Structures are given as structure tokens and as C-alpha cells.
Amino acid sequence: MRLLKHLFILTLLFSLIQVPSAASEEKILALMSARVRPYLDVLEGFKDEVDYKVKTLVISEIKNFDAAEQIRKIKPTMVLAIGMGALEYTKNATNLPIVYTMVLNPESVIDGKKNITGVSLNIAPHKFLRAIRDIVPDLKRVGLTFDPRKSISMVEETWFSAKSMGIKLTARKAYLPENVPGIISKMSKKMDVYLMLQDLTVTSPETVKFLMESSFKDNFPVFAFSSKYAVMGALASLQTDEFDIGKQAAAKAKKIFSGTNPEDVPQSPPRKVILTINLKTAKKLGISISKDVIKTGRVIR
């Protein structure tokens, strides 16, 4: 009789325990624009920091992708948008909190929506200029080209940062990739360093090829935003740490899940950057870089 009583109590207790459905466990829907290494690194960094279940979809791998339909099907409580395409797809598809990453100039996409926050790809201009000055201590003149339809806010920030550091910034507008070589040729004697911006108009393959050739011909170093350009011949580069961007995004997600409104979680630039120095290029250009600076970055010999 006592055994039957115990079995009844255990059965009652198990019946009171609610097992969550698979849909309710899907706390976060991670949307990636494409399956590329930087985006995967962001996702890994994000998962490293959170205990929530994450469902991942790659937009480029889904025919006729419909963000609203996927959100209705999966029923997440938040969306992690990795890449510009992912943010574009989701910004109007849901009122759920959206945390974006790997997006350049996100303000042009968000349109003031209060359910969106995240970590941009925009490295603060003063970090670029300080890194350049560490490598070229007597830096006085920086040149760049840009498309005002894409990069005007970044150029304005760079101008103010340069002015505060006593650096003269020469910025020339280019509306088409084919305009860039002629502009660079005219600028080459008026700058100590050329700063590459993340601007598709001025970083076409043909433009980059011309820029690297001109760098050695006219003896001016190039400072870039990705180590792939340092490999191609730029003197140095400063780029984001995608794994750490994922960790930053996770911190924002945690704040939102703790009850903070997305609009009260500030959008932010990447907090960690990686310096790469090409010593072969430095030697060709006759630039001596201090050992202390070399120790702070990755080195191409």
C-alpha cells in the first residue's frame, strides 16, 4: 500500500513538471547573410557567452527566403542579425529585439527603429590615426578617397579626429571606381600615408591593384582596414576581431533578456582591433618601425 502511495506521488510530481516544447527553447534566431568565416567567428563568439539555445539560418542557402515566415515558424524571442543582408531582411519583418553585427554604417539601415541595437563594423577613426602615428611618428598628412553617398559620416569623423591630432586630412570624392586612380595620382605628393576606407566605390579590385603599385612607385605607404590588404602590400592594417564582436553582441542580448529595452542598450563600435604590419613593405619604402610597435601586432615578414 505504501509503495502504491509513493508511486502515486511521483506520478503526480512528474505531471506537474512542464517540459518546454522545441519551439519555446529557441530563444535566439541567428540569421547569417552568408556562410563565411568572419560571420561564423561572430556566431562562435556569441555562443561562447550565452546559455540560450541558438537556431542558425544562412539566408544565401534558403531559396526565396522570407524572414517574417521563418520568425513565425521558429518563434524566437530575439534575432541576431549577422551581416548587412540579415539586418535588411529582418528590420521590417518583426518587432522582436534585433541585435546586429558585421554591419557598416548601420544608421543608414536602421531608420530609427527602437527594437534594434548592435555592434557595427565601424572602427573609430581616432584608432586608425593613432595606429598610423605609432608606425609613422612624424605623420603630418593623410590622404583618402571616398564616395560621399556611402562614407560621408566616416570622413567627417576622421576629419575631426585628424584635426585634434594636428594631422592635415586631404579627402577627395570619387563617385565611380574608375575615377580613383587619377585622384590618387594627383594626391600622391601631398600625403604621408594613404588611408583606405571601407567604401566599395574606392576599393574595387582594379583600384586596389593601382593603389598598391602606386604606393611603391611614388613611395607612400597604405594603411588599410583588413589584413588581406597588408598581405597584398599595404604597410599595415587595423581590423575587427570578429570573435570578440560576437561576445559584445552577447552582452547586449543578455541586457535585453534581463529586462532592458533594446533602445536603452547603446549601439557600439568594435572594442577590439587587430594590427597587422608588413615588414617587407616597410623595408621597400624605407620605413623603420620601432620594436615596441611591432610587438603590438601581427607581422608579415
C-alpha positions as CSV (number, residue, x, y, z in Angstrom):
1,M,0.0,0.0,0.0
2,R,2.8,2.4,0.9
3,L,4.6,1.6,-2.4
4,L,1.4,2.5,-4.3
5,K,1.2,5.7,-2.4
6,H,4.8,6.7,-3.3
7,L,4.2,5.8,-6.9
8,F,1.1,8.0,-7.0
9,I,3.0,11.0,-5.5
10,L,5.9,10.5,-8.1
11,T,3.4,10.3,-10.9
12,L,1.7,13.5,-9.7
13,L,5.0,15.4,-9.4
14,F,6.0,14.4,-13.0
15,S,2.7,15.5,-14.3
16,L,3.2,19.0,-12.8
17,I,6.6,19.4,-14.5
18,Q,6.1,21.2,-17.8
19,V,8.5,20.1,-20.5
20,P,9.1,23.0,-22.8
21,S,8.5,22.5,-26.5
22,A,11.3,22.7,-29.0
23,A,9.8,26.0,-30.3
24,S,9.9,27.6,-26.8
25,E,13.6,26.6,-26.4
26,E,14.5,28.6,-29.5
27,K,15.4,31.7,-27.6
28,I,17.5,33.3,-30.4
29,L,17.3,33.1,-34.2
30,A,20.8,33.8,-35.6
31,L,20.5,34.9,-39.3
32,M,23.7,35.0,-41.3
33,S,23.8,36.7,-44.7
34,A,26.2,34.0,-45.9
35,R,28.3,31.2,-44.6
36,V,31.7,32.9,-44.5
37,R,34.5,32.7,-41.9
38,P,34.1,36.2,-40.3
39,Y,30.3,35.6,-39.7
40,L,31.0,32.1,-38.3
41,D,33.5,33.6,-35.9
42,V,30.9,36.1,-34.7
43,L,28.5,33.3,-34.1
44,E,31.1,31.3,-32.2
45,G,31.9,34.3,-30.0
46,F,28.2,34.9,-29.3
47,K,27.5,31.3,-28.4
48,D,30.6,31.3,-26.2
49,E,29.0,33.9,-24.0
50,V,25.3,32.8,-23.8
51,D,23.4,29.8,-22.4
52,Y,20.4,30.3,-24.6
53,K,19.6,28.0,-27.4
54,V,20.5,29.4,-30.8
55,K,18.9,28.4,-34.1
56,T,21.0,29.4,-37.1
57,L,19.8,30.0,-40.6
58,V,22.0,31.1,-43.6
59,I,20.0,33.4,-45.9
60,S,22.0,32.6,-49.0
61,E,21.3,28.9,-48.6
62,I,17.5,29.3,-48.4
63,K,15.5,29.7,-51.7
64,N,13.0,32.6,-51.6
65,F,14.0,33.4,-48.0
66,D,11.2,35.1,-46.1
67,A,12.3,36.5,-42.7
68,A,8.8,37.0,-41.3
69,E,7.8,33.5,-42.2
70,Q,10.9,32.0,-40.6
71,I,10.3,34.0,-37.4
72,R,6.7,32.9,-37.2
73,K,7.8,29.3,-37.7
74,I,10.7,29.2,-35.2
75,K,9.1,31.6,-32.6
76,P,12.3,33.1,-31.2
77,T,12.4,35.9,-28.6
78,M,15.3,37.7,-30.3
79,V,17.0,37.8,-33.6
80,L,20.8,38.0,-34.0
81,A,21.5,39.5,-37.5
82,I,25.0,38.8,-38.8
83,G,25.8,40.9,-41.9
84,M,24.1,43.7,-43.7
85,G,21.8,41.4,-45.7
86,A,20.5,39.8,-42.5
87,L,19.7,43.1,-41.0
88,E,18.0,44.3,-44.2
89,Y,15.8,41.2,-44.2
90,T,14.7,41.4,-40.6
91,K,14.4,45.1,-39.8
92,N,10.8,45.3,-41.1
93,A,9.9,41.6,-40.5
94,T,9.5,41.7,-36.8
95,N,9.1,43.8,-33.6
96,L,11.2,41.4,-31.7
97,P,14.5,42.7,-30.3
98,I,17.2,42.6,-33.0
99,V,20.9,42.6,-32.3
100,Y,23.0,43.2,-35.4
101,T,26.7,42.6,-36.1
102,M,29.1,42.9,-39.1
103,V,27.2,45.9,-40.5
104,L,29.0,49.0,-41.8
105,N,27.3,52.4,-41.2
106,P,24.2,50.7,-39.6
107,E,22.4,54.1,-39.1
108,S,21.6,54.1,-42.8
109,V,19.7,50.9,-42.4
110,I,18.0,51.1,-39.0
111,D,15.9,54.2,-39.8
112,G,15.4,54.9,-36.1
113,K,13.7,51.6,-35.2
114,K,13.7,51.2,-31.4
115,N,13.9,47.4,-31.3
116,I,17.3,47.3,-32.9
117,T,20.8,47.6,-31.4
118,G,24.1,46.0,-32.1
119,V,27.8,46.2,-32.9
120,S,28.9,47.9,-36.1
121,L,31.9,47.3,-38.3
122,N,33.0,51.0,-38.0
123,I,36.3,51.2,-36.2
124,A,36.6,54.7,-34.6
125,P,38.8,57.0,-36.8
126,H,41.0,58.0,-33.9
127,K,42.1,54.4,-33.5
128,F,43.2,54.3,-37.2
129,L,45.1,57.6,-36.9
130,R,46.8,56.7,-33.6
131,A,47.9,53.3,-35.1
132,I,49.3,55.2,-38.2
133,R,51.1,57.6,-36.0
134,D,52.6,54.8,-33.9
135,I,54.1,53.4,-37.1
136,V,54.9,56.7,-38.8
137,P,55.7,59.0,-35.8
138,D,56.3,62.1,-37.9
139,L,52.9,61.8,-39.6
140,K,51.5,65.2,-40.7
141,R,49.4,64.5,-43.8
142,V,46.8,61.7,-44.5
143,G,45.1,61.2,-47.8
144,L,41.9,59.3,-48.7
145,T,39.3,58.9,-51.3
146,F,35.6,58.3,-50.6
147,D,32.1,58.1,-52.1
148,P,30.0,60.7,-50.3
149,R,26.9,58.6,-50.9
150,K,28.4,55.9,-48.7
151,S,31.1,57.3,-46.3
152,I,30.4,61.0,-45.6
153,S,29.9,60.5,-41.9
154,M,33.0,58.4,-41.5
155,V,35.1,61.1,-43.4
156,E,33.7,63.8,-41.2
157,E,34.6,61.9,-38.0
158,T,38.1,61.2,-39.5
159,W,38.5,65.0,-40.2
160,F,37.7,66.0,-36.7
161,S,40.0,63.3,-35.2
162,A,42.8,64.3,-37.6
163,K,42.4,68.0,-36.6
164,S,42.5,67.2,-32.9
165,M,45.8,65.3,-33.5
166,G,47.4,68.1,-35.7
167,I,47.1,66.0,-38.9
168,K,46.1,67.5,-42.2
169,L,43.5,65.4,-43.9
170,T,43.1,65.5,-47.7
171,A,39.8,63.8,-48.7
172,R,38.8,63.6,-52.3
173,K,35.4,62.5,-53.6
174,A,35.0,59.6,-56.1
175,Y,31.6,58.6,-57.4
176,L,33.0,55.8,-59.7
177,P,35.8,53.3,-59.2
178,E,37.4,54.4,-62.5
179,N,37.8,58.0,-61.0
180,V,40.0,56.8,-58.2
181,P,43.4,56.2,-59.9
182,G,43.5,59.7,-61.3
183,I,42.7,61.2,-57.9
184,I,45.3,59.1,-56.1
185,S,48.0,60.1,-58.7
186,K,47.3,63.8,-58.0
187,M,47.3,63.3,-54.2
188,S,50.5,61.1,-54.1
189,K,52.9,64.0,-53.4
190,K,50.5,65.7,-50.9
191,M,50.3,62.9,-48.3
192,D,52.5,60.9,-45.9
193,V,50.0,58.0,-45.8
194,Y,47.0,56.9,-47.8
195,L,44.2,55.6,-45.6
196,M,41.9,53.0,-47.2
197,L,38.2,53.3,-46.1
198,Q,35.6,50.5,-46.2
199,D,33.9,52.1,-49.2
200,L,33.1,49.7,-52.1
201,T,33.4,52.5,-54.7
202,V,37.0,53.2,-53.9
203,T,38.1,49.6,-53.1
204,S,37.4,47.7,-56.3
205,P,40.0,45.1,-57.3
206,E,41.3,47.4,-60.1
207,T,41.6,50.3,-57.7
208,V,43.4,48.3,-55.1
209,K,45.8,47.0,-57.6
210,F,46.6,50.5,-58.9
211,L,46.9,51.8,-55.3
212,M,49.5,49.1,-54.3
213,E,51.5,49.7,-57.4
214,S,51.4,53.5,-56.9
215,S,52.5,53.0,-53.2
216,F,55.8,51.6,-54.3
217,K,56.3,53.8,-57.4
218,D,55.5,57.1,-55.6
219,N,56.8,56.0,-52.2
220,F,53.8,56.5,-50.0
221,P,52.5,53.8,-47.5
222,V,49.0,52.5,-47.5
223,F,47.1,51.8,-44.2
224,A,44.1,49.5,-44.7
225,F,41.1,48.2,-42.8
226,S,41.8,44.5,-43.4
227,S,44.9,42.3,-43.2
228,K,44.2,40.9,-46.7
229,Y,45.4,44.3,-48.0
230,A,48.5,44.1,-45.8
231,V,49.2,40.7,-47.4
232,M,48.8,42.5,-50.8
233,G,51.4,45.1,-49.9
234,A,49.8,47.7,-47.6
235,L,52.2,48.8,-44.9
236,A,49.7,48.0,-42.2
237,S,46.1,47.3,-41.4
238,L,43.7,47.6,-38.5
239,Q,40.7,45.3,-38.5
240,T,38.0,44.0,-36.2
241,D,38.2,40.9,-34.1
242,E,35.0,39.0,-35.2
243,F,35.0,36.6,-32.3
244,D,35.1,39.5,-29.8
245,I,32.3,41.2,-31.8
246,G,30.2,38.1,-31.1
247,K,31.0,38.5,-27.4
248,Q,29.9,42.1,-27.5
249,A,26.7,41.2,-29.1
250,A,26.1,38.6,-26.5
251,A,26.4,41.2,-23.7
252,K,23.7,43.3,-25.4
253,A,21.5,40.2,-25.7
254,K,21.9,39.5,-22.0
255,K,20.9,43.1,-21.1
256,I,17.8,42.8,-23.2
257,F,16.8,39.4,-21.7
258,S,17.3,40.9,-18.2
259,G,14.6,43.4,-18.9
260,T,16.4,46.4,-20.6
261,N,14.6,47.8,-23.7
262,P,16.7,47.5,-26.9
263,E,16.6,51.3,-27.4
264,D,18.3,51.7,-24.0
265,V,21.1,49.3,-25.0
266,P,23.6,51.6,-26.9
267,Q,24.8,50.6,-30.3
268,S,28.6,50.5,-30.3
269,P,31.7,50.1,-32.5
270,P,34.0,47.1,-32.1
271,R,36.0,47.3,-28.9
272,K,38.9,45.2,-30.0
273,V,41.0,45.6,-33.1
274,I,43.9,43.7,-34.6
275,L,47.0,45.5,-36.1
276,T,48.9,43.8,-38.9
277,I,52.3,45.1,-40.1
278,N,54.0,44.2,-43.3
279,L,57.7,44.5,-42.6
280,K,58.6,43.6,-46.3
281,T,56.7,46.7,-47.4
282,A,58.3,48.8,-44.6
283,K,61.7,47.8,-45.9
284,K,60.8,48.6,-49.5
285,L,59.6,52.1,-48.5
286,G,62.5,52.8,-46.2
287,I,60.3,53.0,-43.1
288,S,61.8,52.0,-39.8
289,I,59.2,50.7,-37.3
290,S,60.0,50.5,-33.6
291,K,60.2,47.1,-31.9
292,D,57.6,48.2,-29.3
293,V,55.1,48.8,-32.1
294,I,55.9,45.6,-33.9
295,K,55.2,43.7,-30.6
296,T,51.7,45.0,-30.5
297,G,50.6,43.5,-33.8
298,R,50.7,40.6,-36.2
299,V,53.7,40.6,-38.5
300,I,54.2,39.8,-42.2
301,R,57.9,39.2,-42.9
